[in-house]
Amino acid sequence: MTDLPPGFLLIDKDQGWTSHDVVAKVRNAVGGKVGHAGTLDPMATGLLILAVGGATRLLRFVQDADKEYVATALFGVATDSLDADGSILSRDPLPVTVEDVEAVMERFRGDILQMPPMVSARKVEGKRLYELAREGKVVDRESRPVTIHSLELIDIAPSDYPEVTFRTVCSTGTYIRTLADDIARALGGRAHLTALRRVRNGSMSVEDAVDVDGVVSAVERGTVDQLVITASTALAHLPDLSVSDPTAFRVRNGVVLEVNDVGGDSVTDLVRITDGTDALIAVYRRVEQQLRPEVVLG
């Protein structure tokens, strides 16, 4: 078992791997507790964030961060999974132009409602939708609010069945396969994803990630600790509140803080609390004029 400090590993997931496959391979290599923040489908590639050791307690804060994707969709062809791994349901030409797509995309920027796809992990009446889909069932789902912070058309390969590539920054819980199909529906047809890559999660980028083999090789060389991202860095998308040693002692013991006593007037929700060395000691949440502990690392 490798003696790793609590923190995060940034993995550039290959196509064909499930998120569980990645976790199992890394856990086998480094030993100890390993968890992931935000599933990537086998077809998808890109940034998968793993927590090691005590940092697994912070996964929900990473998972809740905004994410950035680059996706390619084939317009005119619908599949039952809304991606290339599914079975084709229909094929109808949809020869749209750049101007057509850009005009429709405006409808999908900002706060929108999305219907979770049947292949998603969301639960309905205690059962995950993908489990029901495997049984050949289609059930009613409620649309959910998500936020599309930005949506940019990158390229169109002109055809009766054009491939459309776009970039989006979105809130957690956004289904990119649904977004692509909804855009096509607004143009009078259907679409499915042929490629999806997560390039950013919160403050962390796939440019700083390594593949699974890179982690295994680093373990063999005894340098895997150099790949570990600190908890403070991983949660850099949250505002920071640096406190003095006496206050840090209180935070480590989970004491509720008064906003005015620690200069936390600018805090509106979650906040990282760090000590004088920029080490994360806790995540607190503002409730009226108090800061209350969510997770204390000690």
LINZIBEL-V809328 format. One record per backbone hydrogen bond with DSSP energy under -1.0 kcal/mol. CO is the residue of the C=O (numbers start at 1). NH is the residue of the N-H. If there is no record, write none. Layout:
co=CO nh=NH
co=CO nh=NH
//
This chain:
co=2 nh=4
co=7 nh=52
co=8 nh=229
co=9 nh=50
co=10 nh=210
co=11 nh=48
co=13 nh=46
co=14 nh=17
co=18 nh=22
co=19 nh=23
co=20 nh=24
co=21 nh=25
co=22 nh=26
co=23 nh=27
co=24 nh=28
co=25 nh=29
co=26 nh=30
co=27 nh=31
co=30 nh=2
co=33 nh=53
co=35 nh=51
co=42 nh=16
co=45 nh=198
co=46 nh=13
co=48 nh=11
co=49 nh=37
co=50 nh=9
co=51 nh=35
co=52 nh=7
co=52 nh=55
co=53 nh=56
co=54 nh=57
co=55 nh=58
co=56 nh=59
co=58 nh=61
co=58 nh=62
co=59 nh=63
co=60 nh=64
co=62 nh=65
co=66 nh=202
co=67 nh=170
co=68 nh=199
co=68 nh=200
co=69 nh=168
co=70 nh=197
co=71 nh=166
co=72 nh=194
co=72 nh=195
co=73 nh=164
co=74 nh=192
co=76 nh=92
co=78 nh=89
co=78 nh=90
co=82 nh=193
co=83 nh=86
co=87 nh=80
co=90 nh=78
co=94 nh=96
co=97 nh=101
co=98 nh=102
co=99 nh=103
co=100 nh=104
co=101 nh=105
co=104 nh=107
co=105 nh=108
co=106 nh=109
co=110 nh=148
co=112 nh=146
co=114 nh=144
co=117 nh=120
co=120 nh=130
co=122 nh=129
co=124 nh=127
co=127 nh=124
co=128 nh=132
co=129 nh=133
co=130 nh=134
co=132 nh=137
co=133 nh=136
co=144 nh=114
co=146 nh=112
co=147 nh=171
co=148 nh=110
co=150 nh=169
co=152 nh=167
co=155 nh=165
co=160 nh=94
co=162 nh=75
co=163 nh=157
co=164 nh=73
co=165 nh=154
co=165 nh=155
co=166 nh=71
co=167 nh=152
co=168 nh=69
co=169 nh=149
co=169 nh=150
co=170 nh=67
co=171 nh=174
co=175 nh=179
co=176 nh=180
co=177 nh=181
co=178 nh=182
co=179 nh=183
co=180 nh=184
co=181 nh=185
co=182 nh=186
co=184 nh=189
co=185 nh=188
co=190 nh=76
co=192 nh=74
co=193 nh=84
co=195 nh=72
co=196 nh=45
co=197 nh=70
co=198 nh=47
co=199 nh=206
co=200 nh=68
co=201 nh=204
co=204 nh=201
co=205 nh=208
co=206 nh=209
co=210 nh=12
co=211 nh=215
co=212 nh=216
co=213 nh=217
co=214 nh=218
co=215 nh=219
co=216 nh=220
co=217 nh=221
co=218 nh=223
co=223 nh=226
co=224 nh=227
co=229 nh=8
co=230 nh=234
co=231 nh=235
co=233 nh=236
co=235 nh=238
co=239 nh=272
co=241 nh=274
co=244 nh=248
co=245 nh=249
co=246 nh=250
co=247 nh=251
co=248 nh=252
co=250 nh=255
co=251 nh=254
co=257 nh=291
co=259 nh=264
co=264 nh=267
co=269 nh=286
co=271 nh=284
co=272 nh=241
co=273 nh=281
co=273 nh=282
co=274 nh=243
co=275 nh=278
co=279 nh=275
co=281 nh=297
co=281 nh=298
co=282 nh=273
co=283 nh=294
co=283 nh=295
co=284 nh=271
co=285 nh=292
co=287 nh=290
co=289 nh=259
co=290 nh=287
co=291 nh=257
co=292 nh=285
co=295 nh=283
//
